[in-house]
């Protein structure tokens, strides 16, 4: 008998259910006896013993369903070892694991969630991690599930903006998700034909952006599309010490980078500018076909690791092969866009500006 716990932690995304389904089907199909306990609302469920015993039926019909059937919550890693009102979170999670007699805990999560997964592994629990995030920023894997679905939605948003931008001869700033990394904005910007792409890894100069827009206007192009990541940052701000940078951003009169950039463009060029923020639509809806396949593969590998009792691992994609690496190898690391990556250079070659030169 194998007893497996499973939880989804952090921000939701489209293929969480598909990945859980992959794990469950891999276990039910290959093991004679298995029990799966789903913890509700992520690590919170593990802390407070809030769970439900799941059957094969629970995983039927969820391949195309977005969100997570278990619910999720954000539990910051830096607070995990902080004892609040006498409540020891780590001890509580370990106690729940032991009370149920689990053989393994499967964690579907992003960077923070996987850091906690690694913490629990170091505390002696058997843990398997599966890389979830629309940001595609988990170190050690070429791809995370949820990313391609988010890119598809973000690209569609840019596609829809094109027609109204062209009709009215406007500049549109489309703000996409990505506080620290710009993978979604980079891919969606290229796929959607954006003229300017601004990501956290490449600080921008507003004068360079204004020059690009004026050049397009002189060339008879009546509209422009700027794809901006949430975490896009101006060069002068990026050069400040961390504390001063945070203080400056906190004092901004604008709700986000996109609105500041839009105001500056209007002032510098006189062009009519509009801002569009797709927001959480990028996390919603059904997973795209790519993510359904990827999730099935990742989930199946998770089930295989459990059968082989090969714990303390993170399932990853490398060169289109699904393999496993130690959780400790990835925990606490982010996969940033390298400004010298081929995809960035290719975008520059076809005339896309990153606002830096």
N, C-alpha and C positions, 0 to 999 in steps of 0.2 A: 504493500500500500504506500503510495506517495501522496503526501499532503502538501499542497502548494498554495501559497498566498500570492495575491496579485493586486497591484494598485496603480492608479494613474495620478501623477502629481504635477503641480505647476500649471501653466497655461494650457488650455485645451487646444486640440487641433483635429483635423479631419479624419485621421486614420488610426486613432486610438482603439476603437472597437475592432477594426480589422486586424490589428496586431494582436490584441487579446484573443481574438478568434483563432489566429494562427497558432498561438501557444496552446490553447485549449484543445483544438482539433488534433494537434500533434501529440498531445498527451493522451487524450481519450482514444485515439486510433491505435497508438502503439503500446499502451500499458493496460494490463488487465484491470488493475484497481488504482484509481486516482481520485482524490478529493480536491476541489479548488475552492478557496475562500477568497471572495472579493472584498477588499477593504474600501469602505465608502469615504469619499472626500479625501483621497490621498493619504498622506502620512497621518492626518488627523484621525482617520479610521483605525490605523494601526496603533496609535497612541491610546485611544479610548476604547479599543476593542469593539468598534462598530463595523460589523462585517455581515456578509451573507454567504451561505454555502451555495455554490453555483453548480448547475447541471449542464449537460450538453445543450439542452433547449435554450438556456440563457445566451448561448453564443450563436444561435441560429438566426439568420436574417439580419446580422449586424455588419456584414462586409461593407455595405454601402452607407451605413449610418454614421453621421458626423458626431462630434462631441464625444462623451464617454458615458457609458451606461452605469459606471460606478461613481460618477461625480469626481470633482477634483478640488484642490485648494492649494494656496501658496503657503509654504512653511519655510521661511528663509533659513538657509543653512547656518548662517552665523548665530541664529537663535537656538539651534538644536541642543547645544550643551548648556544653555542658560536655564537655570532652575527658577521657575516662576511660581510664587505662592506655594513652595514646597513640592511642586510637580516636576519630576525629572523625566523629560521627554524621551531620552535615549533608553533609560531603564524601563519606562512604560512600554515602548515598542518591543524591546527584548522580551519583556514579560508576556505580552500578547502572543508573540511568535512561539514562545516556549509553552504557553498554556494550551495553544492549539496543536502543539506537537508538529509544527511545520518542518518539512524537509528543505524547503527553499522559498524565498520571497522573490517575486518577479516585479521589478520596478520599471514602469514606462514613464520616462521623464527627460527633462532637459538638463542643463548644466548643474543648477542648484540641486535638483532632485537626485541626480547621479552622484553628486558629492555626498549627499546623505546616504545614498545606497552604499557607497564605498565606506563611509563611517560605520555603518551597520555590519559590513563585511569584516572590517577591522575589529569589530566588537565580537566577532565569532559566529555571526549568522551566515547561512548560505544564501547568497544573493546573485541574481542575474539581472543585468540592466539592458534595456532596449531604448535606442536613441530617438526620442521624440522632441521635435521643435520645428516650427515653421521657419525659424531663423537659419537652420542648417549650420549652426555654429559649434556643434559638439566636436571637440578635437578627437582625431583618430578614425573618423568615418567620413567617407566621401559624400554620403547622403544620409539625411534623417527623414523619417516618414513625417508627412505633413508639409514639407517644403514645396514639393512640386504642386500640390493642391493650392497652396497659398499663392505661388507664382502665377498659377492659372487665373485665379480671381483678381490678383493685382494687375495682370496683363489685360484682362477684360475691362477693368476700370479705365485703364489708359486708352484702350481701343474705343470705348464709349465716349471718352473726353475728346478724342480726335475730331469727331464730326461736329460737335458744338463749338470747339475751338476754331475750326476752319470756317464754320458758318459765320461766326461773329468776329473773326480776326483777332482773337485774344491769345494772351499767354496764359497757360494753365499750369499751376504747380500742384502736382499730385503727391500727397504725403503718404508713404507706405511704411509698414512696420519694420523695425530694426533700430533699437536703441544703441547697441554697441557694434553691430556688424551689418554689412550692407548687402548680403547675398540676395535677399528677396528683391530689393530695389534694383540691384545690378541686373539680375536676370529678367525681371519684368520690364525694366527700362529698355533693355535691348529688344526683347520680344515685342514690346509695344511701340517701338519706333520713337522713343523719347529723344529729344535733341540735346538735353543736358541731364546727367545723372549725378546726384550728390549723395555720397555715402560717408559714414563716420571715418573710414580708414583713409580718405583723401580729403583733408580740409580744403575748403573752397575760398576763392577770392571773389567777392560780389562784383568787382570791376570786370573780371574775366567773363563772368556770366552775362553781364550787361553788354559787353562787347560782342559776345556770341549772338545775342538776340538782335542787336542792331545790324549785324552782318546779315542775318537771315532776312531782316526787314528790307535792307537795301537790295537783297537778291530777289525781292518780290514775293517772299514767303510771308504770308499774312498772319501766321500763327506759329506758336512754339509750345512744346510740351517739356516740362521739367519734372523729372521723377526724383523725389527727395525722401531719403530715409529719415525716420524720426530723430535719429541721433546725428544727423549731418551737422557739421560744425565749421565755423569760419576760421580761417588761418590765424587771425589775430587772437581769437579766443583759445584755439588749440595750443598756442604758444605760451599761454599763461600758466603759472604754477597751479597744481590741481585744486588747492583750496580757493584761490582767486577765481579760477574758472567756474567752480561750482557756485560761488557767490554771484558772479556775473549772470550766469544762466538763471539762477533763482530770482534775480531782480528784473528779469526781462518783462517788458509790458506785453509781449506777444504770447499767445497760448502754446505756440510751438514754432519750430524752425521754419516751417513752410510759410507761416504768416509773416514772419520777419523778412524772409527772402522776398516774398511778394511785395511787401511795402517798399523795400529797398529798390526793387526793379521798377516799380511805378515811379518812384522819385527820380531814378537815374535815367530812365528811358522814355517816360511818358506813356508807355504802353499800358493797355487795359489788362489787368491781371486778375485771375480768379484762383481760388484754392479749393481743392477737393480732397477729402480725407475718407478713404474707404473703411478705415478703422478695423473693427472686429469682424467685418465680413470676410477678411482674409483668413480668419480662423474657422469660419463656419461652412455649412453645407457638406455635401458628400465628398469623400476622397476621390481624386481623379484616378483613372485606370492605372497609371504608373504607381501611385501610392498603394493601391489595392494589391498589386503584385509585390511591391517591395515589402509591405507589411506582412503579407503571407509568408514571404521568405524569411524575414527577420523573426517572426513568431515561431516558425518551424525550427529555426536554429536554436531559439530559446528552449523549445521543448527537447531538442536533441541534447543540449547541454545538461538539462535536468536528468534525462535518462542516463547520461554518462556520468552524472554526479560531478560535473566539471564546473564548480561554482566560483564566485568572485570574478565573473567575466562580464564584459560589455559586448553585445553583438554589434558588429559594424559591417560596413560595405567598403571594400577596397578593390579597385579595378574591376568592379561589377561582380566580385565574389563576396559572398556573405561569410564572414569569419568571426572569431572571438578574440578579444584582447583583454588583459587584466583591467578591472575597473580602476585600479590605482593609476594606471597609465594615462587615463583620460581625465579623471576627476580634477576639477579646478582649472582646466585649460579651455580656452576659447579658440575656435578656428576662424581667424579673421580673413578678410579679402586682402590678398597681397597686391598692392598697387602695380606690381610688375607682372602679375599673372597674365597668362596668354589671353584670357577673356577680356581683361581690361585693355590690353594692347590692341586686341581685335576691334573693340568698340571705338577706340581712338582712331584706328585706321579708317573707319567708315564715317568719321566726322562727328562722333558723339563727344561732347565736352564733359569733363569732370570738374570743371570750375576751378582748376588749379593752374592751368597754363594755356 
